[in-house]
Amino acid sequence: MAPIREIVFDTETTGFHAQGDDRITELGCVELIDWLPTGEQFHAYLDPQREVPDKVVQITGLTTEFLKGKPLFKDRAQDFLDFIGDSTLIAHNARFDEGFINAELERAGFDPLPSSRFKDTLAMANEKFPGSPASLDALCKRFDISLSARDKHGAIVDSELLAAVYLELKGGRARSLGLDTAPKEIHDPYRNAPTKMARQRPTPINQEVSAEEEAAHRAFIGEMGPDMIWAKYWERSESA
């Protein structure tokens, strides 16, 4: 089965109006393969060519002076598109980020990305924990994910945090250990319905029992009589 590649991303902006005067000031992307970060990232600070409101500076720490002279979105648009490829794009409150990404792409002369490309972790959280707080901070606290690296909202830091949250929403650490695969169904001729077959271990367990220990075990079981289940198992395996 081919590995699953997804991109967790976040944007920082000058405000809420993607189709108005507001622009993206920071874009951060984290690559996931089979739900785990690979270390590959895309990150860019962008000049919005306008003043950054004081309220936004308080949240992001990105000032007009800092962003002035940084690349424009159109200068990094192709790099961004090359990085994401055709992968699914994961964001928290994805409609907001989708709106800004597509507005910037269209201004830069690129086609917008279809909504089918985007997956919303906010919707996933609301479905999994109805009625509970579902902000990124709240989910990090729920899943015991450290917020120590986050003194301000930042696109790349938030993408890294969201990648950890997304793993938990998809099934948690069990998924990262390869324990999430559903058992396969097999046909049992002695039943009218399919039965579940346990998933095989990817790496077999080493046989640690010595020949002397096996012989002692056989002798011990033999003292209990020929009807013991182990005696029947050995008889069947040796005649196979």
PASEBA-1860 file (N, C-alpha, C; in nm, 3 decimals):
! residues 240
1> MAPIREIV> 0.085/-0.120/0.000/0.000/0.000/0.000/0.088/0.124/0.000 ~ 0.059/0.217/-0.088/0.140/0.339/-0.100/0.126/0.423/0.026 ~ 0.234/0.489/0.070/0.225/0.576/0.188/0.131/0.693/0.162 ~ 0.068/0.742/0.268/-0.026/0.854/0.260/0.048/0.982/0.295 ~ 0.054/1.075/0.200/0.119/1.204/0.223/0.013/1.312/0.243 ~ 0.026/1.386/0.351/-0.064/1.497/0.381/0.020/1.617/0.425 ~ -0.038/1.736/0.411/0.030/1.859/0.451/-0.056/1.930/0.554 ~ -0.001/1.946/0.674/-0.065/2.029/0.777/-0.012/2.171/0.760
9> FDTETTGF> -0.102/2.268/0.754/-0.056/2.405/0.729/-0.135/2.506/0.811 ~ -0.078/2.625/0.823/-0.143/2.734/0.894/-0.101/2.865/0.828 ~ -0.187/2.964/0.837/-0.156/3.098/0.788/-0.172/3.199/0.900 ~ -0.091/3.302/0.898/-0.115/3.422/0.978/-0.149/3.533/0.879 ~ -0.242/3.619/0.917/-0.293/3.720/0.825/-0.306/3.854/0.896 ~ -0.333/3.956/0.817/-0.353/4.090/0.874/-0.494/4.108/0.928 ~ -0.584/4.016/0.901/-0.723/4.029/0.946/-0.806/3.912/0.897 ~ -0.935/3.936/0.880/-1.029/3.829/0.851/-1.087/3.832/0.710
17> HAQGDDRI> -1.054/3.933/0.632/-1.123/3.954/0.505/-1.033/3.916/0.387 ~ -1.041/3.790/0.348/-0.955/3.739/0.241/-0.982/3.806/0.108 ~ -1.107/3.841/0.084/-1.142/3.904/-0.043/-1.132/4.056/-0.038 ~ -1.094/4.109/0.078/-1.080/4.254/0.092/-0.934/4.295/0.091 ~ -0.896/4.376/0.191/-0.760/4.430/0.196/-0.663/4.344/0.276 ~ -0.712/4.241/0.342/-0.624/4.162/0.427/-0.541/4.064/0.345 ~ -0.422/4.034/0.397/-0.327/3.950/0.326/-0.261/3.850/0.422 ~ -0.201/3.747/0.366/-0.124/3.650/0.443/0.011/3.711/0.479
25> TELGCVEL> 0.050/3.699/0.606/0.181/3.749/0.651/0.280/3.635/0.680 ~ 0.229/3.516/0.705/0.315/3.401/0.731/0.243/3.274/0.687 ~ 0.319/3.183/0.628/0.264/3.056/0.580/0.358/2.944/0.624 ~ 0.302/2.846/0.692/0.383/2.734/0.740/0.319/2.601/0.705 ~ 0.399/2.506/0.657/0.349/2.375/0.617/0.440/2.266/0.673 ~ 0.379/2.157/0.719/0.452/2.042/0.773/0.408/1.919/0.696 ~ 0.504/1.842/0.646/0.472/1.720/0.571/0.450/1.604/0.667 ~ 0.342/1.528/0.641/0.315/1.404/0.711/0.320/1.288/0.612
33> IDWLPTGE> 0.380/1.179/0.653/0.371/1.054/0.579/0.313/0.951/0.674 ~ 0.200/0.894/0.635/0.129/0.799/0.722/0.108/0.859/0.860 ~ 0.064/0.985/0.864/0.021/1.058/0.983/0.134/1.100/1.075 ~ 0.258/1.084/1.035/0.371/1.125/1.118/0.457/1.229/1.045 ~ 0.503/1.333/1.117/0.589/1.435/1.054/0.720/1.375/1.004 ~ 0.762/1.419/0.886/0.887/1.370/0.828/1.004/1.464/0.855 ~ 0.973/1.585/0.900/1.077/1.687/0.915/1.083/1.783/0.798 ~ 1.016/1.749/0.687/1.012/1.838/0.570/0.909/1.949/0.594
41> QFHAYLDP> 0.949/2.073/0.572/0.861/2.186/0.598/0.875/2.291/0.490 ~ 0.771/2.372/0.478/0.776/2.494/0.396/0.737/2.608/0.487 ~ 0.815/2.716/0.486/0.787/2.829/0.575/0.825/2.959/0.505 ~ 0.738/3.058/0.514/0.767/3.187/0.451/0.699/3.299/0.528 ~ 0.776/3.406/0.554/0.719/3.534/0.595/0.692/3.613/0.468 ~ 0.579/3.684/0.466/0.537/3.750/0.343/0.502/3.896/0.370 ~ 0.543/3.981/0.280/0.511/4.124/0.290/0.366/4.145/0.245 ~ 0.279/4.191/0.336/0.139/4.212/0.297/0.117/4.343/0.222
49> QREVPDKV> 0.220/4.425/0.213/0.212/4.555/0.145/0.102/4.644/0.205 ~ 0.089/4.635/0.335/-0.005/4.720/0.408/0.035/4.716/0.555 ~ -0.024/4.804/0.633/0.003/4.809/0.776/-0.059/4.686/0.846 ~ 0.013/4.634/0.944/-0.042/4.525/1.025/-0.108/4.588/1.148 ~ -0.235/4.566/1.171/-0.304/4.626/1.286/-0.239/4.587/1.419 ~ -0.242/4.678/1.515/-0.181/4.654/1.645/-0.237/4.529/1.712 ~ -0.367/4.507/1.698/-0.427/4.389/1.761/-0.370/4.260/1.703 ~ -0.338/4.261/1.574/-0.280/4.143/1.510/-0.135/4.125/1.555
57> VQITGLTT> -0.063/4.236/1.569/0.076/4.229/1.616/0.082/4.167/1.754 ~ -0.013/4.201/1.840/-0.017/4.145/1.975/-0.034/3.993/1.973 ~ -0.103/3.942/1.872/-0.129/3.798/1.863/-0.013/3.726/1.797 ~ 0.039/3.782/1.687/0.140/3.710/1.607/0.283/3.757/1.631 ~ 0.298/3.879/1.679/0.432/3.934/1.694/0.492/3.984/1.564 ~ 0.418/3.977/1.454/0.469/4.017/1.323/0.432/4.163/1.297 ~ 0.531/4.249/1.293/0.507/4.391/1.274/0.520/4.430/1.127 ~ 0.470/4.548/1.096/0.483/4.601/0.960/0.630/4.615/0.923
65> EFLKGKPL> 0.710/4.662/1.017/0.853/4.684/0.990/0.924/4.551/0.962 ~ 0.891/4.448/1.041/0.956/4.318/1.021/0.922/4.259/0.884 ~ 0.797/4.273/0.842/0.751/4.210/0.718/0.788/4.290/0.593 ~ 0.815/4.417/0.610/0.847/4.501/0.494/0.975/4.451/0.426 ~ 0.967/4.429/0.295/1.082/4.379/0.221/1.089/4.228/0.211 ~ 1.002/4.157/0.286/0.995/4.012/0.272/0.934/3.980/0.135 ~ 0.947/3.856/0.086/0.888/3.822/-0.044/0.737/3.845/-0.045 ~ 0.685/3.878/-0.161/0.540/3.882/-0.179/0.489/3.740/-0.197
73> FKDRAQDF> 0.359/3.720/-0.172/0.304/3.586/-0.189/0.330/3.534/-0.331 ~ 0.314/3.621/-0.429/0.331/3.576/-0.568/0.474/3.526/-0.594 ~ 0.570/3.575/-0.515/0.709/3.532/-0.531/0.734/3.392/-0.475 ~ 0.649/3.348/-0.382/0.666/3.217/-0.320/0.555/3.120/-0.357 ~ 0.460/3.166/-0.439/0.343/3.083/-0.470/0.382/2.951/-0.535 ~ 0.471/2.955/-0.633/0.510/2.831/-0.702/0.585/2.738/-0.608 ~ 0.669/2.792/-0.521/0.738/2.709/-0.422/0.638/2.638/-0.332 ~ 0.536/2.712/-0.290/0.430/2.654/-0.205/0.357/2.543/-0.279
81> LDFIGDST> 0.320/2.568/-0.404/0.247/2.468/-0.482/0.333/2.345/-0.508 ~ 0.461/2.366/-0.533/0.551/2.252/-0.554/0.562/2.168/-0.428 ~ 0.563/2.235/-0.311/0.577/2.161/-0.185/0.452/2.078/-0.156 ~ 0.335/2.136/-0.173/0.213/2.062/-0.137/0.178/1.956/-0.239 ~ 0.221/1.973/-0.365/0.188/1.875/-0.468/0.038/1.854/-0.476 ~ -0.003/1.726/-0.479/-0.146/1.695/-0.484/-0.195/1.638/-0.352 ~ -0.122/1.665/-0.243/-0.155/1.610/-0.112/-0.277/1.679/-0.051 ~ -0.344/1.609/0.039/-0.452/1.667/0.117/-0.394/1.773/0.209
89> LIAHNARF> -0.468/1.883/0.225/-0.424/1.997/0.307/-0.507/2.002/0.435 ~ -0.440/1.998/0.549/-0.508/1.990/0.678/-0.487/2.120/0.754 ~ -0.596/2.180/0.799/-0.587/2.305/0.873/-0.696/2.308/0.979 ~ -0.675/2.393/1.080/-0.774/2.409/1.187/-0.863/2.527/1.151 ~ -0.993/2.501/1.137/-1.086/2.597/1.076/-1.042/2.621/0.932 ~ -1.041/2.513/0.855/-0.981/2.512/0.721/-1.045/2.613/0.626 ~ -1.172/2.644/0.645/-1.237/2.738/0.553/-1.167/2.873/0.554 ~ -1.123/2.917/0.672/-1.052/3.045/0.682/-0.923/3.041/0.601
97> DEGFINAE> -0.840/2.939/0.625/-0.711/2.930/0.556/-0.730/2.906/0.406 ~ -0.829/2.823/0.372/-0.858/2.800/0.230/-0.893/2.931/0.160 ~ -0.975/3.013/0.226/-1.015/3.139/0.165/-0.897/3.230/0.137 ~ -0.804/3.239/0.232/-0.687/3.325/0.213/-0.591/3.267/0.109 ~ -0.566/3.136/0.116/-0.476/3.074/0.019/-0.528/3.095/-0.123 ~ -0.655/3.069/-0.144/-0.711/3.081/-0.279/-0.718/3.226/-0.326 ~ -0.748/3.317/-0.235/-0.750/3.458/-0.274/-0.611/3.503/-0.318 ~ -0.508/3.462/-0.243/-0.371/3.499/-0.279/-0.327/3.430/-0.409
105> LERAGFDP> -0.364/3.305/-0.427/-0.328/3.234/-0.550/-0.389/3.303/-0.672 ~ -0.515/3.341/-0.661/-0.582/3.405/-0.774/-0.520/3.541/-0.804 ~ -0.483/3.617/-0.701/-0.416/3.745/-0.725/-0.283/3.725/-0.795 ~ -0.219/3.610/-0.766/-0.088/3.582/-0.825/-0.099/3.517/-0.962 ~ -0.222/3.494/-1.010/-0.240/3.438/-1.143/-0.247/3.286/-1.147 ~ -0.269/3.221/-1.030/-0.279/3.076/-1.025/-0.425/3.034/-1.004 ~ -0.454/2.912/-1.042/-0.588/2.858/-1.017/-0.608/2.831/-0.868 ~ -0.730/2.853/-0.818/-0.756/2.821/-0.677/-0.756/2.670/-0.655
113> LPSSRFKD> -0.733/2.630/-0.531/-0.735/2.489/-0.494/-0.878/2.448/-0.462 ~ -0.923/2.330/-0.508/-1.060/2.287/-0.480/-1.081/2.258/-0.332 ~ -1.203/2.281/-0.285/-1.236/2.257/-0.145/-1.214/2.111/-0.105 ~ -1.223/2.020/-0.201/-1.204/1.879/-0.172/-1.063/1.847/-0.125 ~ -0.968/1.938/-0.149/-0.830/1.918/-0.107/-0.811/1.941/0.043 ~ -0.906/2.011/0.107/-0.887/2.057/0.244/-0.960/1.966/0.344 ~ -0.893/1.942/0.457/-0.952/1.866/0.567/-0.945/1.953/0.692 ~ -1.057/1.962/0.765/-1.069/2.055/0.877/-1.060/1.981/1.011
121> TLAMANEK> -0.954/2.007/1.088/-0.941/1.943/1.218/-1.039/2.000/1.320 ~ -1.085/2.122/1.299/-1.187/2.177/1.389/-1.316/2.096/1.377 ~ -1.356/2.064/1.255/-1.475/1.982/1.234/-1.455/1.842/1.292 ~ -1.335/1.787/1.275/-1.306/1.655/1.331/-1.320/1.656/1.484 ~ -1.265/1.763/1.547/-1.271/1.773/1.693/-1.414/1.791/1.741 ~ -1.492/1.874/1.672/-1.632/1.895/1.712/-1.714/1.767/1.701 ~ -1.681/1.687/1.601/-1.752/1.560/1.585/-1.711/1.459/1.694 ~ -1.583/1.459/1.728/-1.533/1.363/1.826/-1.565/1.403/1.969
129> FPGSPASL> -1.566/1.535/1.996/-1.591/1.585/2.132/-1.701/1.693/2.127 ~ -1.823/1.655/2.095/-1.929/1.755/2.080/-1.951/1.834/2.209 ~ -1.960/1.967/2.191/-1.985/2.054/2.306/-1.862/2.092/2.384 ~ -1.747/2.036/2.353/-1.624/2.067/2.425/-1.543/2.173/2.350 ~ -1.459/2.250/2.422/-1.373/2.347/2.354/-1.287/2.279/2.248 ~ -1.275/2.341/2.132/-1.205/2.276/2.021/-1.102/2.369/1.956 ~ -1.056/2.471/2.029/-0.947/2.552/1.976/-0.820/2.468/1.975 ~ -0.719/2.516/1.904/-0.593/2.443/1.901/-0.533/2.432/2.041
137> DALCKRFD> -0.539/2.541/2.118/-0.488/2.537/2.255/-0.562/2.434/2.338 ~ -0.695/2.433/2.327/-0.776/2.340/2.406/-0.746/2.195/2.370 ~ -0.725/2.169/2.243/-0.696/2.032/2.200/-0.556/1.990/2.244 ~ -0.461/2.082/2.240/-0.327/2.049/2.290/-0.333/2.013/2.438 ~ -0.411/2.087/2.515/-0.425/2.055/2.657/-0.495/1.921/2.677 ~ -0.598/1.895/2.598/-0.670/1.767/2.608/-0.577/1.650/2.581 ~ -0.490/1.664/2.482/-0.402/1.553/2.442/-0.264/1.561/2.508 ~ -0.249/1.652/2.604/-0.122/1.666/2.676/-0.006/1.694/2.581
145> ISLSARDK> -0.028/1.786/2.487/0.075/1.829/2.393/0.131/1.961/2.443 ~ 0.262/1.969/2.461/0.325/2.085/2.522/0.308/2.209/2.434 ~ 0.274/2.320/2.499/0.263/2.450/2.431/0.381/2.539/2.465 ~ 0.489/2.481/2.516/0.602/2.561/2.563/0.670/2.639/2.450 ~ 0.662/2.588/2.327/0.727/2.655/2.215/0.643/2.769/2.157 ~ 0.525/2.792/2.215/0.432/2.886/2.154/0.405/3.004/2.247 ~ 0.482/3.114/2.229/0.452/3.235/2.304/0.363/3.329/2.223 ~ 0.367/3.315/2.090/0.279/3.390/2.000/0.221/3.291/1.899
153> HGAIVDSE> 0.114/3.334/1.832/0.063/3.254/1.721/0.161/3.264/1.604 ~ 0.212/3.150/1.559/0.302/3.148/1.445/0.265/3.033/1.354 ~ 0.274/3.054/1.223/0.223/2.956/1.128/0.298/2.823/1.136 ~ 0.431/2.827/1.148/0.504/2.701/1.147/0.491/2.629/1.281 ~ 0.495/2.704/1.392/0.477/2.641/1.523/0.338/2.582/1.536 ~ 0.237/2.657/1.492/0.100/2.606/1.500/0.081/2.485/1.409 ~ 0.149/2.481/1.296/0.140/2.364/1.208/0.198/2.240/1.276 ~ 0.309/2.259/1.347/0.370/2.146/1.418/0.279/2.097/1.530
161> LLAAVYLE> 0.218/2.190/1.604/0.124/2.152/1.709/0.002/2.082/1.649 ~ -0.048/2.136/1.538/-0.166/2.078/1.475/-0.137/1.938/1.422 ~ -0.015/1.914/1.375/0.021/1.780/1.329/0.009/1.680/1.442 ~ 0.052/1.720/1.563/0.040/1.632/1.680/-0.106/1.611/1.718 ~ -0.186/1.718/1.711/-0.329/1.707/1.740/-0.397/1.616/1.638 ~ -0.363/1.633/1.512/-0.423/1.552/1.406/-0.395/1.404/1.427 ~ -0.274/1.370/1.468/-0.243/1.231/1.497/-0.335/1.177/1.606 ~ -0.358/1.257/1.710/-0.446/1.212/1.818/-0.590/1.198/1.769
169> LKGGRARS> -0.636/1.292/1.687/-0.772/1.283/1.635/-0.791/1.162/1.544 ~ -0.684/1.118/1.480/-0.691/1.002/1.391/-0.676/0.869/1.465 ~ -0.652/0.874/1.593/-0.640/0.750/1.667/-0.526/0.748/1.765 ~ -0.448/0.855/1.771/-0.347/0.868/1.873/-0.222/0.789/1.848 ~ -0.149/0.766/1.957/-0.019/0.702/1.947/-0.028/0.559/1.897 ~ -0.144/0.496/1.917/-0.161/0.360/1.864/-0.143/0.359/1.713 ~ -0.190/0.464/1.645/-0.173/0.471/1.499/-0.026/0.483/1.464 ~ 0.050/0.562/1.541/0.191/0.581/1.509/0.270/0.452/1.528
177> LGLDTAPK> 0.217/0.360/1.609/0.283/0.232/1.630/0.232/0.124/1.535 ~ 0.140/0.163/1.446/0.089/0.067/1.349/-0.015/-0.026/1.408 ~ -0.088/0.019/1.512/-0.184/-0.068/1.579/-0.327/-0.038/1.543 ~ -0.347/0.050/1.442/-0.482/0.096/1.413/-0.551/0.021/1.301 ~ -0.481/-0.064/1.231/-0.541/-0.131/1.116/-0.653/-0.223/1.159 ~ -0.769/-0.209/1.099/-0.883/-0.292/1.136/-0.858/-0.436/1.096 ~ -0.904/-0.532/1.178/-0.886/-0.673/1.142/-0.955/-0.705/1.010 ~ -0.893/-0.793/0.932/-0.953/-0.834/0.806/-1.063/-0.937/0.830
185> EIHDPYRN> -1.157/-0.941/0.739/-1.262/-1.042/0.748/-1.225/-1.163/0.663 ~ -1.245/-1.280/0.718/-1.223/-1.403/0.644/-1.349/-1.487/0.651 ~ -1.366/-1.576/0.556/-1.483/-1.661/0.553/-1.459/-1.787/0.636 ~ -1.546/-1.810/0.732/-1.538/-1.929/0.816/-1.647/-2.025/0.769 ~ -1.612/-2.143/0.716/-1.714/-2.235/0.664/-1.807/-2.289/0.771 ~ -1.770/-2.274/0.898/-1.852/-2.327/1.006/-1.945/-2.221/1.065 ~ -1.940/-2.100/1.007/-2.029/-1.993/1.054/-2.100/-1.933/0.934 ~ -2.214/-1.870/0.962/-2.290/-1.809/0.854/-2.245/-1.667/0.823
193> APTKMARQ> -2.158/-1.612/0.907/-2.114/-1.473/0.888/-1.962/-1.469/0.885 ~ -1.907/-1.365/0.822/-1.761/-1.352/0.822/-1.708/-1.337/0.964 ~ -1.587/-1.379/0.986/-1.523/-1.364/1.116/-1.397/-1.280/1.100 ~ -1.352/-1.220/1.207/-1.236/-1.132/1.203/-1.107/-1.212/1.217 ~ -1.008/-1.174/1.140/-0.876/-1.235/1.150/-0.780/-1.133/1.209 ~ -0.708/-1.172/1.312/-0.615/-1.080/1.376/-0.507/-1.038/1.279 ~ -0.464/-0.913/1.289/-0.358/-0.862/1.203/-0.226/-0.929/1.239 ~ -0.148/-0.972/1.140/-0.019/-1.032/1.166/0.082/-0.926/1.209
201> RPTPINQE> 0.176/-0.968/1.294/0.283/-0.877/1.334/0.372/-0.848/1.214 ~ 0.411/-0.720/1.196/0.504/-0.688/1.086/0.640/-0.754/1.106 ~ 0.681/-0.773/1.234/0.808/-0.839/1.267/0.779/-0.954/1.362 ~ 0.803/-1.079/1.322/0.773/-1.192/1.409/0.851/-1.185/1.539 ~ 0.791/-1.239/1.646/0.858/-1.246/1.774/0.962/-1.357/1.769 ~ 1.081/-1.326/1.815/1.186/-1.427/1.817/1.152/-1.540/1.913 ~ 1.186/-1.663/1.875/1.163/-1.779/1.960/1.275/-1.786/2.063 ~ 1.242/-1.763/2.190/1.343/-1.759/2.295/1.350/-1.888/2.376
209> VSAEEEAA> 1.265/-1.986/2.345/1.260/-2.111/2.424/1.366/-2.207/2.372 ~ 1.448/-2.256/2.464/1.553/-2.351/2.424/1.494/-2.491/2.408 ~ 1.572/-2.580/2.345/1.527/-2.719/2.325/1.507/-2.788/2.460 ~ 1.594/-2.759/2.557/1.581/-2.820/2.688/1.453/-2.775/2.759 ~ 1.421/-2.644/2.745/1.300/-2.592/2.808/1.175/-2.651/2.743 ~ 1.177/-2.666/2.610/1.062/-2.725/2.542/1.043/-2.870/2.583 ~ 1.153/-2.946/2.597/1.144/-3.086/2.639/1.088/-3.096/2.779 ~ 1.132/-3.006/2.869/1.081/-3.008/3.006/0.932/-2.975/3.008
217> HRAFIGEM> 0.891/-2.879/2.922/0.750/-2.843/2.916/0.665/-2.961/2.865 ~ 0.715/-3.029/2.763/0.643/-3.144/2.709/0.627/-3.252/2.817 ~ 0.736/-3.275/2.893/0.728/-3.376/2.999/0.627/-3.338/3.104 ~ 0.624/-3.209/3.138/0.529/-3.162/3.239/0.385/-3.179/3.191 ~ 0.360/-3.143/3.065/0.225/-3.157/3.010/0.188/-3.304/2.998 ~ 0.286/-3.388/2.962/0.260/-3.531/2.947/0.211/-3.595/3.075 ~ 0.255/-3.544/3.189/0.212/-3.599/3.317/0.064/-3.573/3.344 ~ 0.005/-3.479/3.269/-0.135/-3.443/3.292/-0.232/-3.525/3.208
225> GPDMIWAK> -0.178/-3.611/3.122/-0.266/-3.698/3.044/-0.277/-3.658/2.899 ~ -0.323/-3.750/2.812/-0.325/-3.726/2.667/-0.433/-3.630/2.620 ~ -0.523/-3.591/2.708/-0.634/-3.503/2.666/-0.601/-3.354/2.681 ~ -0.484/-3.320/2.729/-0.446/-3.179/2.744/-0.435/-3.113/2.606 ~ -0.474/-2.988/2.599/-0.478/-2.917/2.471/-0.340/-2.908/2.408 ~ -0.233/-2.892/2.489/-0.099/-2.884/2.433/-0.058/-3.015/2.366 ~ -0.098/-3.129/2.429/-0.065/-3.258/2.370/-0.131/-3.274/2.234 ~ -0.256/-3.229/2.223/-0.327/-3.236/2.096/-0.263/-3.143/1.992
233> YWERSESA> -0.218/-3.026/2.037/-0.154/-2.932/1.945/-0.026/-2.991/1.888 ~ 0.057/-3.052/1.976/0.184/-3.109/1.927/0.159/-3.225/1.832 ~ 0.057/-3.306/1.865/0.025/-3.420/1.779/-0.015/-3.373/1.641 ~ -0.097/-3.267/1.638/-0.145/-3.213/1.508/-0.031/-3.150/1.430 ~ 0.056/-3.071/1.497/0.163/-3.002/1.427/0.269/-3.101/1.376 ~ 0.294/-3.208/1.448/0.394/-3.303/1.407/0.346/-3.394/1.294 ~ 0.213/-3.408/1.283/0.159/-3.492/1.174/0.133/-3.413/1.049 ~ 0.145/-3.279/1.058/0.118/-3.193/0.941/0.228/-3.206/0.837
END
